[in-house]
């Protein structure tokens, strides 16, 4: 019986391990050499896969001042491995200030399902600037659609601001209203909601999103990056919401316990029968 119990437990652990989903987690480090901008700049980035599944056909794309710059695709990025790129960028803008730079990465998993991610950062042209306008994005959990709350705050006590806002999403999410222009009075707040819809995102996925806030003042450019998170959950009417892997693990445990109970009952019946046969006859 102990041997059987050990074997059953080993099988259970293997099944639970198989029920645990593999994942890809790409982390990125970005450095920008902007000393030669606007004529020429260089974006150096290193990407590492910290998941337990290879990322296939990984390709970075830099979005900068309305233009896109593609890096060379790498066929496979294994767990624990990294890859570096040097991507030249240029712009026709020469107004001093801080500008947004968005890294967009697209890749596939082993099932050939497409994924993407975004990583926002800054680039300084000639002279850095410190914006007096900032904001916050609240985390959003949604299944098929949801509203992303945004709050904008103008800290300037004297001047109004003409602000341009742009929402950046991974390709698995969509929104019809990704741009917005606001005129904010001194020392004021504004609230807005972006309508977000699921396009090809899978339940359980977490996405980094960003809203880029920009304005010009006194011949200088100002930028602030508002980062947020969107989590995709199962579309279920049940009051109890559990991940699929947890449900599978629970079912496996129930099956395991049922098998042990059945074997124990069978063992006791066999033992009782043997004891009955061993009793001497009168």
C-alpha positions as CSV (number, residue, x, y, z in Angstrom):
1,X,0.0,0.0,0.0
2,X,2.7,2.6,0.8
3,X,4.3,1.8,-2.6
4,X,1.0,2.4,-4.3
5,X,0.4,5.6,-2.4
6,X,3.8,6.9,-3.3
7,X,3.3,6.1,-7.0
8,X,-0.1,7.7,-7.0
9,X,1.3,10.8,-5.3
10,X,4.1,11.0,-7.9
11,X,1.6,10.8,-10.7
12,X,-0.5,13.5,-9.1
13,X,2.5,15.9,-8.8
14,X,3.3,15.3,-12.5
15,X,-0.3,16.0,-13.6
16,X,-0.4,19.2,-11.5
17,X,2.9,20.3,-13.1
18,X,1.5,19.7,-16.5
19,X,-1.6,21.7,-15.6
20,X,0.6,24.8,-14.8
21,X,0.6,27.0,-17.9
22,X,4.0,28.0,-19.4
23,X,4.6,31.7,-19.9
24,X,6.8,34.2,-21.7
25,X,8.1,37.2,-19.8
26,X,10.2,39.7,-21.7
27,X,12.0,42.4,-19.8
28,X,13.8,45.2,-21.6
29,X,16.5,47.7,-20.8
30,X,16.6,50.8,-23.0
31,X,19.4,53.4,-23.5
32,X,19.2,56.3,-25.9
33,X,22.2,58.2,-27.2
34,X,20.4,61.5,-28.1
35,X,23.5,63.8,-28.3
36,X,23.3,63.8,-32.1
37,X,19.6,64.3,-32.4
38,X,17.7,65.6,-34.2
39,X,20.0,64.5,-37.1
40,X,20.8,61.0,-35.8
41,X,20.3,59.0,-32.6
42,X,20.8,55.5,-31.4
43,X,18.5,53.3,-29.3
44,X,20.3,50.5,-27.6
45,X,18.1,47.8,-26.0
46,X,18.6,44.5,-24.4
47,X,15.7,42.0,-24.1
48,X,15.7,39.0,-21.8
49,X,13.1,36.1,-21.6
50,X,12.5,35.5,-17.9
51,X,9.7,33.0,-18.6
52,X,9.8,29.2,-19.0
53,X,8.8,29.1,-22.7
54,X,10.7,30.3,-25.8
55,X,9.5,33.5,-27.5
56,X,9.5,33.0,-31.3
57,X,10.0,35.6,-34.1
58,X,10.8,38.4,-31.6
59,X,11.0,41.9,-33.3
60,X,11.3,45.3,-31.7
61,X,9.8,48.5,-33.2
62,X,10.7,52.0,-32.0
63,X,8.0,54.7,-32.4
64,X,9.5,58.1,-32.1
65,X,8.0,61.5,-33.1
66,X,5.5,60.0,-35.5
67,X,7.9,57.6,-37.2
68,X,8.6,53.9,-36.8
69,X,12.1,52.2,-36.8
70,X,12.2,48.4,-37.0
71,X,14.9,46.2,-35.4
72,X,15.9,42.9,-36.9
73,X,13.7,40.0,-35.9
74,X,15.3,37.1,-34.0
75,X,13.9,33.7,-34.6
76,X,13.9,32.4,-31.0
77,X,14.6,33.8,-27.6
78,X,14.9,30.9,-25.1
79,X,14.1,31.1,-21.4
80,X,17.0,32.8,-19.5
81,X,18.6,34.1,-22.7
82,X,18.9,37.7,-24.0
83,X,19.4,39.6,-27.2
84,X,20.6,43.1,-27.9
85,X,19.8,45.6,-30.6
86,X,21.2,49.0,-31.8
87,X,18.5,50.8,-33.7
88,X,19.2,54.2,-35.4
89,X,16.5,56.9,-35.1
90,X,16.1,60.3,-36.6
91,X,13.6,63.1,-36.4
92,X,12.9,66.4,-38.1
93,X,11.9,68.1,-34.8
94,X,14.5,70.4,-33.3
95,X,12.5,72.2,-30.5
96,X,14.3,71.6,-27.3
97,X,12.7,69.4,-24.7
98,X,11.6,65.9,-23.7
99,X,9.9,63.6,-26.2
100,X,8.3,60.2,-25.8
101,X,9.9,57.0,-27.3
102,X,7.7,53.8,-27.4
103,X,9.2,50.4,-27.8
104,X,6.7,48.0,-29.3
105,X,7.7,44.3,-29.3
106,X,5.9,41.6,-31.1
107,X,6.4,37.8,-30.7
108,X,4.8,34.4,-30.9
109,X,4.5,31.5,-28.5
110,X,5.1,27.8,-29.4
111,X,1.5,27.5,-30.4
112,X,2.1,30.3,-33.0
113,X,-0.2,32.7,-31.1
114,X,0.7,36.3,-31.5
115,X,1.6,38.6,-28.6
116,X,2.9,42.1,-28.2
117,X,4.1,44.5,-25.5
118,X,4.9,48.2,-25.1
119,X,7.7,49.9,-23.1
120,X,7.5,53.7,-22.9
121,X,10.5,56.0,-22.2
122,X,11.9,59.5,-22.8
123,X,14.3,61.1,-25.3
124,X,15.8,64.5,-24.6
125,X,16.6,66.8,-27.6
126,X,19.1,69.6,-26.8
127,X,17.6,70.4,-23.4
128,X,15.5,68.6,-20.8
129,X,12.2,69.9,-19.5
130,X,10.2,69.3,-16.3
131,X,6.4,69.2,-17.0
132,X,3.9,70.8,-14.6
133,X,1.1,68.5,-15.8
134,X,0.8,64.9,-14.7
135,X,-1.9,62.3,-14.3
136,X,-2.8,58.8,-13.1
137,X,-4.3,55.7,-14.7
138,X,-6.2,53.3,-12.5
139,X,-5.7,49.5,-13.1
140,X,-8.4,47.9,-15.2
141,X,-9.8,44.3,-15.0
142,X,-12.0,43.4,-18.0
143,X,-13.2,40.4,-20.0
144,X,-14.4,41.7,-23.3
145,X,-14.5,45.5,-22.7
146,X,-14.0,48.1,-20.0
147,X,-13.4,51.8,-19.3
148,X,-10.0,53.0,-18.3
149,X,-10.2,56.0,-15.9
150,X,-7.8,58.8,-16.4
151,X,-7.1,61.9,-14.2
152,X,-5.0,64.9,-15.4
153,X,-3.7,67.6,-13.1
154,X,-2.3,71.0,-14.0
155,X,0.0,72.2,-11.2
156,X,0.8,75.5,-12.8
157,X,-0.8,78.3,-10.8
158,X,-0.6,80.9,-13.6
159,X,-0.8,79.4,-17.1
160,X,-3.3,77.3,-18.9
161,X,-2.1,74.2,-20.8
162,X,-3.1,72.9,-24.3
163,X,-2.4,69.2,-23.9
164,X,-2.3,66.4,-26.4
165,X,-2.9,62.9,-25.1
166,X,-2.3,59.6,-26.9
167,X,-3.2,56.1,-25.6
168,X,-0.7,53.3,-26.5
169,X,-2.0,49.7,-26.4
170,X,-0.6,46.3,-27.3
171,X,-2.0,44.9,-30.5
172,X,-4.3,42.5,-28.6
173,X,-6.4,45.4,-27.3
174,X,-8.2,48.2,-29.2
175,X,-9.8,51.5,-28.5
176,X,-11.7,53.9,-30.9
177,X,-10.6,57.0,-29.0
178,X,-6.8,56.9,-28.6
179,X,-6.2,60.6,-28.9
180,X,-7.5,63.6,-27.0
181,X,-6.8,67.3,-26.8
182,X,-7.5,69.3,-23.6
183,X,-7.2,72.9,-22.6
184,X,-6.7,73.1,-18.8
185,X,-7.0,76.1,-16.7
186,X,-4.3,76.9,-14.1
187,X,-4.4,74.7,-11.0
188,X,-7.1,72.4,-12.4
189,X,-8.1,68.8,-12.8
190,X,-9.7,66.9,-15.7
191,X,-11.1,63.4,-15.9
192,X,-11.7,61.1,-18.9
193,X,-12.4,57.5,-19.7
194,X,-10.9,55.5,-22.6
195,X,-13.2,52.7,-23.9
196,X,-11.0,49.5,-24.2
197,X,-12.0,46.4,-26.1
198,X,-10.4,42.9,-26.2
199,X,-9.2,42.0,-29.7
200,X,-7.1,38.9,-29.4
201,X,-6.0,39.0,-25.8
202,X,-6.2,35.8,-23.8
203,X,-7.8,35.6,-20.3
204,X,-5.2,35.7,-17.6
205,X,-2.9,38.1,-19.6
206,X,-1.6,41.3,-18.0
207,X,-0.7,44.2,-20.3
208,X,1.3,47.4,-19.6
209,X,-0.3,50.3,-21.3
210,X,0.6,54.0,-21.5
211,X,-0.9,57.4,-22.1
212,X,1.5,60.0,-23.4
213,X,0.9,63.6,-22.3
214,X,2.6,66.4,-24.3
215,X,2.4,70.2,-24.6
216,X,4.5,73.1,-25.9
217,X,5.3,76.2,-23.9
218,X,7.9,79.0,-24.4
219,X,9.4,77.2,-27.4
220,X,10.1,74.1,-25.4
221,X,8.5,70.7,-25.5
222,X,7.2,68.9,-22.4
223,X,6.2,65.2,-22.0
224,X,4.9,63.0,-19.2
225,X,4.2,59.3,-19.4
226,X,1.3,57.8,-17.5
227,X,1.7,54.1,-17.1
228,X,-1.2,51.7,-16.4
229,X,-2.1,48.0,-16.4
230,X,-5.0,46.0,-17.9
231,X,-5.7,42.5,-16.8
232,X,-7.9,40.1,-18.8
233,X,-10.2,37.9,-16.8
234,X,-12.6,35.1,-17.7
235,X,-16.0,36.1,-18.9
236,X,-18.1,34.1,-16.5
237,X,-21.5,34.6,-14.7
238,X,-20.4,32.4,-11.9
239,X,-19.8,34.2,-8.5
240,X,-16.7,32.1,-8.0
241,X,-13.9,32.9,-10.5
242,X,-10.8,30.6,-10.4
243,X,-8.0,30.2,-13.0
244,X,-8.3,27.2,-15.2
245,X,-5.1,25.7,-13.9
246,X,-6.5,25.8,-10.3
247,X,-9.7,24.1,-11.4
248,X,-7.7,21.4,-13.1
249,X,-5.6,20.9,-10.1
250,X,-8.6,20.6,-7.8
251,X,-10.2,18.0,-10.1
252,X,-7.0,16.0,-10.1
253,X,-6.8,16.1,-6.3
254,X,-10.4,14.9,-6.1
255,X,-9.7,12.1,-8.5
256,X,-6.6,11.1,-6.5
257,X,-8.5,11.0,-3.3
258,X,-11.3,8.9,-4.9
259,X,-8.7,6.4,-6.2
260,X,-7.1,6.1,-2.7
261,X,-10.5,5.6,-1.0
262,X,-11.5,3.0,-3.6
263,X,-8.2,1.1,-3.2
264,X,-8.4,1.2,0.6
265,X,-12.0,-0.2,0.5
266,X,-10.9,-2.9,-1.9
267,X,-7.9,-3.8,0.3
268,X,-10.1,-4.1,3.4
269,X,-12.5,-6.3,1.6
270,X,-9.7,-8.5,0.4
271,X,-8.2,-8.7,3.9
272,X,-11.6,-9.6,5.4
273,X,-12.1,-12.3,2.8
274,X,-8.6,-13.8,3.5
275,X,-9.2,-13.7,7.3
276,X,-12.6,-15.5,6.8
277,X,-10.9,-18.2,4.7
278,X,-8.2,-18.7,7.3
279,X,-10.7,-19.4,10.1
280,X,-10.7,-23.2,11.0
281,X,-13.9,-25.1,10.2
282,X,-15.8,-27.0,13.0
